[in-house]
Amino acid sequence: MIPIRDHNPSGRTPYVTYSLIGLNVAVFVYMFFLGETGLRQFIEQYAMIPAKIIAGQSLLTMLTAMFLHGGLAHIIGNMLFLNIFGDNLEDRFGHVRYFGFYLLAGLAGSALQVAINPSSTIPNLGASGAIAGVMGGYLVLFPRERIDVLWTFGFLGVSTVPASAMLFYWILFQFIAGAGSFASQGGGVAYFAHIGGFAFGYLVTRLFVKAKPTIARWV
């Protein structure tokens, strides 16, 4: 179930969300032209490696890793999610608070990934933890807003569902896939960064931001 758009217009221009998308794309394009050796060195320097974090080394990579992506599908997927869910959260939080929230959600996601697999020497990179935090906040504030999703059950189709349904499905998948990832010793998706970011976003928004009452659309 992949979200492709929402039906929840923002009340202000999401300058921070657009800037984050632009920065992520710019870094990705820069990485594309580094060449194999340069790319490997760049990732080793700026991606997060849990074992180094545990050793107290390269702590800044918990931040810089949020702006790196490992491939075209990776960045397109992340930026699609950020574009769909980020503008409404930025509208409610305000530009400055939203930017801080985004970074802290990313750090929370990275922290859980490190805690789950502290000895890993595999570089972790991507904005998924921060974007998961945005999704967690969206679940609190806009659970009944409509989301158009693309699904595949033998063939492609598009349906419109409540945001709560799409987001519950997404986080459930992260838990199931995360549990399965314990059996893998290689690289892959950092599911616990997603879970940590989502939990941070959900809890912080629930504690500090009041949801506006909305008219029920799904009965």
Residue, then its C-alpha position, 0 to 999 in steps of 0.5 A: m500500500i503506497p500513498i500517492r496523494d492526500h486530500n488535506p490541503s495545507g494552509r501555508t506554503p511548506y517552505v521547510t518541507y520543500s527545502l528538505i526535499g531540495l536538499n536531499v535531491a541535491v545531495f543525491v545528485y552530488m553523490f551520483f557524480l562522485g564515482e565508485t571510489g569517491l562514493r564509497q569514501f563519502i558514505e563511510q564519512y557521512a553515513m551512520i555506522p552503529a558500531k562507531i556511534i557506540a564507540g563515541q565516534s562520528l556522532l555527527t553522522m546520526l544527523t548527516a545520514m538523514f540526507l543520504h540515499g542509496g538509490l533512485a527508488h530509495i530517494i523517490g519513495n522517501m521524498l514522496f512520503l515527505n511531500i504527502f505528509g510533511d506540508n500539513l504537519e508543517d502547517r500545524f507546527g510552524h516552520v521552525r518547530y517542524f524543522g526541529f521536530y523532523l531532525l529529532a525524529g530522525l535522531a530518535g530513529s537512528a538511536l533505536q537502530v543503534a540500540i537494536n544492532p549496536s555492533s553493526t558495521i553496515p552504514n545506515l543512510g536515509a531520511s526514513g526515520a525523520i519522515a516516519g516521525v512526520m507520519g506518526g505526527y500525521l496519525v495523531l492530527f489527521p487520522r480521518e483525512r483521505i489518502d489515495v493509495l496504490w496497491t497490488f494484489g495481482f494487479l495495480g489499483v488505486s483506493t482512497v482510505p483514511a490516513s489511520a488505515m494506511l499508517f497503521y498498515w505501514i507501521l505494522f509492516q515495519f514491525i513484522a519486517g523488523a522482526g524478520s530482519f534479525a535473521s539477516q546478517g547483511g545490509g537491508v532496510a533499517y526498519f527499527a529506524h522507521i519504528g523509532g522515528f514513528a514512535f517519537g513523532y506519534l508520542v511527541t505530537r500526542l503530548f504537545v499538539k492538540a488535534k483540531p476537531t474534524i467532521a467524520r468522513w468515514v462511517 
